[in-house]
Amino acid sequence: MKITIEYVTTEGQTHEVTTSIPVIIAWERKYKRKAAELSEGNIGYEDMCFWAYESAKRSGIPIPMSIDGFIDKLDSITVTGSAAANPTGADHTDDN
């Protein structure tokens, strides 16, 4: 699953980041939750902030050293899209 998040800092900087498998696994480990729970629509601000923080850090975007420091610098955060981690496109059929 890939989740695209847009966040705006208190300094007015806008960033768009997309999660990766390592980001989602880090979230699962930290919060003892499973990605499958997301299909129930049970997403909180802390979840979005963690995904944005980890995604930004892994993308090389300068961020505060701690998640709490990152949260303190947020003005807004929004999920702008989501997709399967490895979309297959068309269904595969075997004509044999």
C-alpha positions in Angstrom: 0.0 0.0 0.0 1.2 3.4 -0.9 -0.2 6.5 0.7 0.4 10.0 -0.6 0.4 12.7 2.0 0.7 16.4 1.7 1.8 18.5 4.6 2.4 22.2 5.2 4.8 23.4 7.8 4.3 26.4 10.1 6.9 28.1 7.9 4.6 27.7 4.9 6.6 25.0 3.1 4.5 22.3 1.3 5.7 18.8 0.8 4.1 15.8 -0.8 5.5 12.4 0.2 4.5 8.8 -0.5 4.9 5.9 1.9 6.9 2.8 1.0 6.8 -0.8 2.3 9.6 0.0 4.9 7.6 3.0 6.1 4.4 1.0 6.6 6.4 -1.8 8.4 8.1 0.8 10.7 4.6 2.1 11.5 3.3 -1.5 12.2 6.2 -2.2 14.5 5.9 1.1 16.4 2.2 1.1 16.9 1.6 -2.7 17.0 -1.1 -2.4 14.3 -1.5 -4.1 10.9 -1.8 -2.3 7.6 -5.0 -4.4 6.9 -6.7 -2.3 9.6 -6.5 0.7 7.3 -9.2 -0.7 5.1 -11.6 -0.1 8.0 -11.0 3.7 7.7 -9.3 3.7 11.1 -6.7 6.4 10.4 -5.7 9.0 13.0 -3.6 12.1 12.8 -0.7 10.4 14.6 -0.7 7.7 11.9 -0.6 10.3 9.1 2.1 12.3 10.9 4.3 9.2 11.4 3.9 8.2 7.7 4.8 11.7 6.6 7.8 12.0 9.0 9.2 8.6 8.0 8.6 9.2 4.3 10.2 12.6 4.4 13.2 11.3 6.4 13.7 8.5 3.9 13.4 10.9 1.0 16.0 13.3 2.3 13.7 16.1 3.1 15.1 18.1 6.1 12.9 17.5 9.1 13.3 17.8 12.9 15.2 15.0 14.7 12.1 13.7 16.5 8.5 12.9 15.5 7.3 15.3 18.2 9.4 18.1 16.7 8.0 17.3 13.3 4.4 17.5 14.6 5.1 20.8 16.4 6.1 22.3 13.0 3.0 21.1 11.1 0.3 23.5 10.1 -1.8 21.0 8.1 -1.6 17.4 6.9 -3.8 15.5 4.4 -3.9 12.1 2.7 -4.2 13.0 -1.0 -4.1 9.5 -2.4 -3.6 5.8 -1.9 -2.8 2.8 -4.1 -1.7 -0.8 -3.8 2.1 -1.1 -3.3 2.5 -3.2 -6.4 -0.4 -2.6 -8.7 -0.8 -5.3 -11.3 -2.7 -3.3 -13.9 -4.8 -5.7 -16.0 -5.9 -9.1 -14.7 -3.6 -11.9 -15.7 -5.3 -14.8 -17.6 -3.7 -18.0 -18.7 -4.8 -19.2 -22.1 -3.1 -22.6 -21.8 
